[in-house]
């Protein structure tokens, strides 16, 4: 079986062939360059000279239904139609952060950077969360035959402001949208939104804000510090909700690009807070994933995960 692993985000799609020795023929493409996932997959297979028999596709967005609408992306597809059109024998479609979680069965491996030290129990769940184009949330639950990855949409929980400045952000955005979620402020677009609201309507892209914030003080750095503080609260809430005492892995590209600002940010204080159950967070380690191929590794692992076998469709 030639298995192609696919990682579909809001902006980029990555492909790779999964074999015993790991990934090969890895390619990254812009989703905007193709009208559909099927077209992008066909282009990849043709360019790489590959005839695939199976594909494991990690998608940003809900995947429970037969029809998949990719979040923050113009791609939409029917699983059975995609299987038939590509001539594959087997197809698995999972949430992109389920794949990110399955790539972190050993959170100390693959070059992960330790942000906060800790010694969490190995038999507890592991949280995997990450701001990128959106905010993905998953967790790995230990099981007898490996792990059970949670497939949810935790990035869309309600935003919980913790100080007057964040209450002002909530009020301002509530005038624009009906439901203010964590993703509205903890993501690439969220950073842009914070900057816009804090500067009375000025616009910069997330990379521009990040570069200026790293270079020095100013409204860009304030926006970054605000986002990192909110991220600390979002992660603490998710850790307490799911009992992820084993640890936290932050994935996605946003924090990786801002990592040198994390030590001086409110992140640690907001994560290890002094609330009623804050003591439970004191020993939870936090890692930062810097592996651009984690989604592909996790997608490949998904095809081998017993808890996900019921989601595989066949020709």
C-alpha angles and dihedrals in degrees: 000000000000105000120198115200116208129190113194117191133169092269110014137037121204128197133192141161111243116217140154090276094050130256127350136174091031115184134175122205137176112253089215090065092066133055093218146006089251090058093048092048092049090050091050095048091048094047093047094042093234132150106202126200097185139022132197109198125193111201132190102237142034115325104178095103130067089246117062124202109191112225116240089005136092093229121111128167146167112236096220092046091050091049091051096043094051096044092233123156096212135022132185123184118190137166112275093238091050084062091046089052094049088053090060104059085126105035093187092061136077094046097297113171118228110232098171124019121231146136110233122181114265093224094060126090121272121223119220115189134159145176113219126126083332134000116272124195130186140142138209115230115198114240136175093259098039127290138332110220117210117231110204144129100243092152089073098059115121118282112251111202117207104191142023094271091055091045087057090052090051093050093047095049093042086067089060105038135031098228122031109208135186089254090060088072105018105064139060090279089043092058089051090049093051090050092049093049094045094048099045096254107328115146130216130154119252092251090051092049092047094049092049091046092053090047095056152303123318141095091309092059091046089054091050093047090049092052093047090051092051089047090056091056094045091052093046091051093049092046092052093043095054100027093240095173093148091073149274129265117198110208132171126079103268101075092038089062092047098041096119089061096051097084092058095041129092089252099105095043092048093048096045095042129167096243124131093279097026090113088070089065096052096092100033109117120221123208133187118220114220096173110116090196098053092107091054093047090050093047090053091048090051092066088058096045114107093208090062100045092100089063096058113104122200136206 
